Amino acid sequence: MAKLLLLTGGSHPYEETTPVISEFLTEAGHDLDVSECASELEGDLSGYDAIVFNSLRQEPTDNDLNDAQRSGFKDYVAGGGGLVSVHISAASTPDWPEMKKITGGGWILGESWHPPFGWFKVHMSNPDHPLAKDVEPFWTYDECYCGLDIQPGIDVFMHGIVKDEERPLGWSFNYGDGMVANIALGHAGSSALHPQFRQLILNSVDYVC
């Protein structure tokens, strides 16, 4: 069992996805604190095994991370804390380049794109990766991200195919002493309810903790 801080909120349907994620993490035995304000990042995070980041924090939604929260977040992961970044979370704080360095990359506001929300197949680039444990190739109703910021040194284990090109959708990464898992799926409640998405998030928590 892990002690987790789940950060949520922003201009995405988090009122759908966060309750689903919270429920299956709790059912798996994890101890979960859920926050929309992120003020926890300004305090002592040593009691948490990992942060689950399911949030889009940016102006003008009044929930962008302030300087103290950015510093706390960076220091936590670099110091050995685990991070699970979900869907578009890495696009938070777009004026802070360190966010992409922490998450290993992700959505670039104004540049990245995806086909219309709908069905597509998810493939395992590396089925032997710990994040792919018990996950078979599957169809999902979601967004297949394209044109992401991909940082050097990430270990891609999962992808979609758009215009005959593999599009990274899941990877692991190390930032300082911290272990990071990025799962680019999970746009809506229906996406988060997919059993393979659930398995990917549970695997991610186990991996980073």
WOPE-V254467 format. One record per residue. N is the residue number from 1. RES is the residue in one letter. PHI is phi in radians with two decimals (* if undefined). PSI is psi as a letter, one per 30 degrees, with the letter a starting at -180 (999 if undefined). BURIAL is + if it has 9 or more other ideal C-beta (glycine too) atoms within 8 Angstrom, else -. Layout:
n: <N/N>
res: <RES/RES>
phi: <PHI/PHI>
psi: <PSI/PSI>
burial: <BURIAL/BURIAL>
//
This chain:
n: <1/2/3/4/5/6/7/8/9/10/11/12/13/14/15/16/17/18/19/20/21/22/23/24/25/26/27/28/29/30/31/32/33/34/35/36/37/38/39/40/41/42/43/44/45/46/47/48/49/50/51/52/53/54/55/56/57/58/59/60/61/62/63/64/65/66/67/68/69/70/71/72/73/74/75/76/77/78/79/80/81/82/83/84/85/86/87/88/89/90/91/92/93/94/95/96/97/98/99/100/101/102/103/104/105/106/107/108/109/110/111/112/113/114/115/116/117/118/119/120/121/122/123/124/125/126/127/128/129/130/131/132/133/134/135/136/137/138/139/140/141/142/143/144/145/146/147/148/149/150/151/152/153/154/155/156/157/158/159/160/161/162/163/164/165/166/167/168/169/170/171/172/173/174/175/176/177/178/179/180/181/182/183/184/185/186/187/188/189/190/191/192/193/194/195/196/197/198/199/200/201/202/203/204/205/206/207/208/209>
res: <M/A/K/L/L/L/L/T/G/G/S/H/P/Y/E/E/T/T/P/V/I/S/E/F/L/T/E/A/G/H/D/L/D/V/S/E/C/A/S/E/L/E/G/D/L/S/G/Y/D/A/I/V/F/N/S/L/R/Q/E/P/T/D/N/D/L/N/D/A/Q/R/S/G/F/K/D/Y/V/A/G/G/G/G/L/V/S/V/H/I/S/A/A/S/T/P/D/W/P/E/M/K/K/I/T/G/G/G/W/I/L/G/E/S/W/H/P/P/F/G/W/F/K/V/H/M/S/N/P/D/H/P/L/A/K/D/V/E/P/F/W/T/Y/D/E/C/Y/C/G/L/D/I/Q/P/G/I/D/V/F/M/H/G/I/V/K/D/E/E/R/P/L/G/W/S/F/N/Y/G/D/G/M/V/A/N/I/A/L/G/H/A/G/S/S/A/L/H/P/Q/F/R/Q/L/I/L/N/S/V/D/Y/V/C>
phi: <*/-2.02/-1.64/-2.13/-1.90/-1.77/-1.63/-2.41/1.81/2.17/-1.51/-2.67/-1.33/-1.23/-1.14/-1.64/-1.40/-1.12/-1.06/-1.16/-1.09/-1.04/-1.13/-1.33/-1.19/-1.16/-1.07/-1.37/1.77/-1.42/-1.66/-2.20/-1.91/-1.92/-2.39/-1.81/-1.73/1.15/-1.12/-1.02/-1.17/-1.54/-1.95/-1.45/-1.76/-1.12/-1.41/-1.77/-1.39/-2.83/-1.84/-1.80/-1.81/-2.10/-2.79/-2.10/-1.84/-2.81/-1.30/-1.70/-1.47/1.07/-2.23/-1.08/-1.22/-1.38/-1.07/-1.15/-1.21/-1.08/-1.11/-1.12/-1.11/-1.06/-1.14/-1.10/-1.20/-1.05/-1.46/2.07/-1.29/-1.47/-2.43/-1.99/-1.76/-1.95/0.98/-1.67/-0.96/-1.18/-1.44/-1.10/0.78/-1.10/-1.56/-2.06/-1.01/-1.11/-1.02/-1.16/-1.21/-1.27/-1.51/1.50/2.12/2.69/-1.11/-1.87/-1.05/1.52/-2.21/-1.17/-2.69/-2.69/-1.07/-0.95/-0.88/3.10/-1.38/-2.75/-1.73/-1.82/-1.99/-1.62/-1.15/-2.40/-1.15/-1.56/-1.19/-0.98/-1.24/-1.67/-1.00/1.09/-1.99/-1.73/-0.89/-2.61/-1.62/-2.49/-1.80/-2.84/-1.96/-1.73/-1.20/-2.36/1.18/-1.38/-1.33/-1.96/-1.41/-1.09/1.57/-1.33/-1.99/-1.32/-2.12/-2.57/-2.64/-1.94/-2.16/-2.30/0.95/1.09/-2.16/-1.24/-2.02/-1.03/-2.18/-2.76/-2.72/-1.97/-2.87/-2.05/-2.09/1.08/-1.64/-1.63/-1.77/-2.19/-2.17/-2.03/-2.10/-1.45/-1.55/1.84/-1.18/-2.18/-1.02/-1.10/-1.20/-1.21/-1.36/-1.10/-1.06/-1.30/-1.10/-0.96/-1.10/-1.10/-1.22/-1.09/-1.07/-1.11/-1.08/-1.04/-1.18/-1.40/-1.57>
psi: <k/l/j/k/j/j/k/l/l/a/i/l/h/f/f/e/e/e/e/e/e/e/e/f/e/e/f/f/g/k/k/k/k/k/k/f/f/g/f/f/f/f/a/j/g/f/f/k/f/l/k/j/j/i/l/j/j/l/l/g/g/g/g/k/k/l/e/e/e/e/e/e/e/e/e/e/e/e/g/g/k/l/k/j/k/k/c/g/e/f/f/l/i/f/g/j/f/f/e/e/e/e/f/g/a/a/k/j/k/f/e/l/l/l/l/k/k/a/k/l/k/k/k/j/e/i/f/f/k/e/f/g/k/g/j/l/k/l/k/l/j/a/k/j/k/l/h/l/j/j/l/k/g/l/j/k/f/k/l/l/k/k/h/g/k/k/j/k/f/k/l/l/l/k/j/b/g/k/k/k/k/k/j/g/l/h/e/l/e/e/e/f/f/k/f/e/e/e/e/e/e/e/e/e/e/e/e/f/999>
burial: <-/+/+/+/+/+/+/+/+/+/-/+/-/+/-/+/+/+/+/+/+/+/-/+/+/+/-/-/-/+/-/+/+/-/+/+/-/+/-/+/+/-/-/-/+/-/-/+/-/+/+/+/+/+/+/+/+/+/-/-/+/-/+/+/+/-/-/-/+/+/-/+/+/+/-/+/+/+/+/-/+/+/+/+/+/+/+/+/+/+/+/+/+/-/-/-/-/-/+/+/+/+/+/+/+/+/+/+/-/-/-/+/-/+/-/-/-/-/-/+/+/+/+/+/+/+/-/-/+/-/+/+/-/-/+/-/-/+/-/+/+/+/+/+/+/+/-/+/+/-/+/-/-/+/+/+/+/+/+/+/+/+/-/-/-/-/+/+/+/+/+/+/+/+/+/-/-/+/+/+/+/+/+/+/+/+/+/+/+/-/+/+/+/+/-/+/+/+/+/+/+/+/+/+/+/-/+/+/->
//
